[in-house]
Amino acid sequence: MSAFTPINILLDAAEQKLGSALLCLNNASEFSSASQDFEQWFSHHQPELLALQSPDPEVKDRLTAILKTLTLLEQTAQRNATIVGDLNTYMNEKHGRGM
């Protein structure tokens, strides 16, 4: 059985990786890279995070903040994708190319 990473180290890493993603929201390739980095990290550490048993209030607060950041990142990515799609539709309609 493998040793588990202390929770504070896991939370520090998650916060750092999500912070990196937040810093590059306006650069699609950097954002994609940061998102993939977080996804790979999370996949690797998911068993440890799921094994948490009644974390203390500070850990719960940090987990809540991480979930809020993930939600913000997801909403921003969806909004940016919608903007690109809307712009493409507008340009096609403006130039009479219809969909």
C-alpha positions as CSV (number, residue, x, y, z in Angstrom):
1,M,0.0,0.0,0.0
2,S,1.4,3.4,-0.9
3,A,2.0,6.2,1.6
4,F,-0.5,9.0,1.5
5,T,0.7,12.6,1.0
6,P,-0.2,14.9,3.9
7,I,-3.4,16.8,3.2
8,N,-1.8,20.3,3.5
9,I,0.7,19.4,0.8
10,L,-2.1,18.2,-1.5
11,L,-4.1,21.3,-0.9
12,D,-1.1,23.6,-1.4
13,A,-0.4,21.9,-4.8
14,A,-4.1,22.1,-5.8
15,E,-4.2,25.8,-4.9
16,Q,-1.0,26.5,-6.8
17,K,-2.1,24.6,-9.9
18,L,-5.5,26.4,-10.0
19,G,-3.8,29.7,-9.3
20,S,-1.6,29.1,-12.4
21,A,-4.7,28.4,-14.5
22,L,-6.4,31.6,-13.2
23,L,-3.4,33.6,-14.3
24,C,-3.6,32.5,-17.9
25,L,-7.4,32.8,-18.5
26,N,-6.8,35.1,-21.5
27,N,-4.3,32.8,-23.2
28,A,-6.1,29.7,-24.6
29,S,-3.0,27.5,-25.1
30,E,-1.5,28.3,-21.6
31,F,-4.9,27.9,-20.0
32,S,-5.3,24.5,-21.7
33,S,-1.9,23.4,-20.6
34,A,-2.6,24.5,-17.0
35,S,-6.0,22.8,-17.0
36,Q,-4.4,19.6,-18.3
37,D,-1.7,19.8,-15.7
38,F,-4.3,20.1,-12.9
39,E,-6.4,17.2,-14.4
40,Q,-3.4,14.9,-14.5
41,W,-2.4,15.9,-10.9
42,F,-5.9,15.4,-9.7
43,S,-6.2,12.0,-11.4
44,H,-3.0,10.9,-9.7
45,H,-4.1,12.1,-6.2
46,Q,-7.8,11.4,-6.4
47,P,-7.7,8.3,-4.2
48,E,-6.0,10.3,-1.4
49,L,-8.5,13.2,-1.7
50,L,-11.5,10.8,-1.7
51,A,-10.1,8.9,1.4
52,L,-10.3,12.0,3.6
53,Q,-12.4,11.4,6.7
54,S,-14.1,14.3,8.3
55,P,-11.4,16.9,7.7
56,D,-11.0,19.7,10.2
57,P,-12.7,23.1,9.6
58,E,-9.5,24.7,8.0
59,V,-9.3,21.8,5.5
60,K,-13.0,22.0,4.7
61,D,-12.6,25.8,4.1
62,R,-9.7,25.2,1.8
63,L,-11.5,22.4,-0.1
64,T,-14.5,24.8,-0.5
65,A,-12.3,27.5,-1.9
66,I,-10.7,25.0,-4.3
67,L,-14.2,23.9,-5.5
68,K,-15.2,27.6,-6.0
69,T,-12.0,28.2,-8.0
70,L,-12.8,25.1,-10.2
71,T,-16.3,26.4,-10.7
72,L,-15.0,29.9,-11.7
73,L,-12.5,28.3,-14.2
74,E,-15.2,26.1,-15.7
75,Q,-17.6,29.1,-16.1
76,T,-14.9,31.3,-17.6
77,A,-13.9,28.6,-20.1
78,Q,-17.5,28.0,-21.1
79,R,-18.1,31.8,-21.5
80,N,-14.9,32.2,-23.6
81,A,-15.9,29.2,-25.8
82,T,-19.4,30.8,-26.3
83,I,-17.8,34.2,-27.2
84,V,-15.7,32.5,-29.9
85,G,-18.8,30.7,-31.3
86,D,-20.9,33.8,-31.2
87,L,-18.2,35.8,-32.9
88,N,-17.9,33.1,-35.6
89,T,-21.7,33.2,-36.2
90,Y,-21.7,37.0,-36.3
91,M,-18.9,37.1,-38.9
92,N,-20.6,34.4,-41.0
93,E,-23.9,36.3,-40.9
94,K,-22.2,39.7,-41.6
95,H,-20.5,38.3,-44.6
96,G,-23.5,36.5,-45.9
97,R,-22.1,33.0,-45.4
98,G,-25.0,31.7,-43.3
99,M,-24.5,28.5,-41.4
